[in-house]
Amino acid sequence: MSARKHHDVGFVLIAIFKLIKGALLFIVGLGVLSLLHKGVYEVVNQWSLALQLNTQNRWIQKLVLKLGLVSRRELGLIVTTTFFYSALLLTEGTGLLLQKVWAEYLTLIITASFIPIEVYELMKRVTVSRVVLLVVNTLIVAYLAFRLRQHALAKRRR
């Protein structure tokens, strides 16, 4: 495949978006992993101290209560899924920055596969974040499809 002469701004923006999401998800995975190894109360206390939060705050108390109801098996599943999805996002972002065509297809397929789930979740409960996520991912899919089609047409003309 021929190398592109310059970075496509759209691909760079999508790559940065994917890399940021992947890094944040990796951090969340580390946090959940620490819950598995230490314990809910110890981890929440450590984070509360580090962030200078009052552990008697009602939001912190609700968090502790909810986390206390999650089994070790469920936490393990959450950690595994979080790290897997983080790796996928980091792979997509890196591949896009390196201008790899396979990354464009991978990003298109994976991002498009989440749209039905996002629509389903939006139908259950409409929130601003869900609407924004759906719009952003739909725009990413449309842009990638458009650019991949342009790339395929240009390749045929050569």
N, C-alpha and C positions, 0 to 999 in steps of 0.2 A: 504494500500500500504506500502511496506517496505521502511524504511528510508535508504538513501544512507549513506555509512560510511564516505565518504570524498567529498569535493566540487570538481566538475568537472571544470577544469580551463576554458574550453570553455564556460560553462554556466556562470561562474563568469565574464568573459570578456564581454559576451553579456549583462549580467545584468548591469554591470557598464556603458556600452555604452547606454543602454536603460535609466538608471537613469540620466545620464548626459543630454541626449536629452530631457527627461521629465522635468528636472529642468530648462534647458534653455528655453524650450517652456513655462513653467510656468512664467518665468521672462518676456518673450515676451508678454504673455497674460496680465500680470500686466501693462506693458507699454501701450498696446492697450486700456486696461480698463481706464487708466488715461486719454487717449485721449477722451474717452467718457464723463468723468466727468468734465474735465477742458476745454480743447480746444487745437487744433493742435498747434497754435502759442505759447501758454503758456508752453505746455509740451516740445516742441522742444527747446524753450529758456532755460528752466530749465535744460534739458539734455546737451545742448550746454555749459552752464555755468559749470555744474558739471564735464563735460569732457574737459573743457577748449577749446572748439571749437569756431571758428569764425562763427557767424551766417550769415555773408555775403559770406561765402564760397559757391561756386556754387553747391556743392553736398548737402549742407544743404538746400539751396534754392530750389533745385529740390525735395528734400524730403518733404519740407513744401508744395510745389505746389501739389505733388501727394497726400499727406495726406489730403489736403484741398478739394480734389475732391471726397473723400470717404464719403458716407452718414452715418448718425448715425446708421441706420438699418444695413448697411454693416459692420460697426465697431462692432456692437452687435453680428452679426453672426461670425465675426472673433474671438472675445473674447470667445464666447461659444465653437466654434470648437477648439480653441487653448487650453482652459482649459480641454475640454473633452479628447483630444488627449494626453495632458500632464498627466492626471490622468491614462489613459490607459498605457502609457509608464512607469510611476512610479509603477503601479500595476505589469506589466510584470517584471520589474527589481527587485522589492522586492520579488515577488514570485520565481524568479529564484535564488536569493540569499538564500532564505529559502528552496531551493531544493524541491519545490512543482511541482508535475508532471502536474497539471492543468496549471501552468505557462508556462511550456515547450510547451504544446499544444496551449495555447493562443498565445504565441509569434510566434510559427510556422504559425498558421492560419493568424494572423494579418499581419505579415511581408510578407508572401506569397501573401496576398490580395493586397498589394501595388505594387508588381512587375509589373503587367500589366500597371498600371498608370505611373510608372517610365519609362517603355519602350515607352509608348505613348509620354510622355514628351520629352524623348530623341530623338524620331523620329521628333518632331517638331523643336527642337534645341539642338544640341550637345554641352554640356559644361563639363568641367572637374568634377565639383561637381556632376552633374547628373550621369556621368559614375561611379564615385567612389561610390555614394549612391547605384546605381544598383548592382555593384559588391559586396559591403559589405552586402547588404540585401540578395542577392542570396547566398552568402557564409553562412550567418546565417541560412537561410532556409535549405540549404543542410546539414549543421552540425546538426541542430535540428532534421531533418528527420532521419539522420543516427543514432544519439544517441537514439532517441525514438524507432527506429526499434531494435537497440541493446538491449534496456531495455525490449521491448516486447518479444524478443526471449529468453532472460535470464529468464524472468518471466515464460515462457512456460516450460522451462527445469526443473524448480523447482517442 
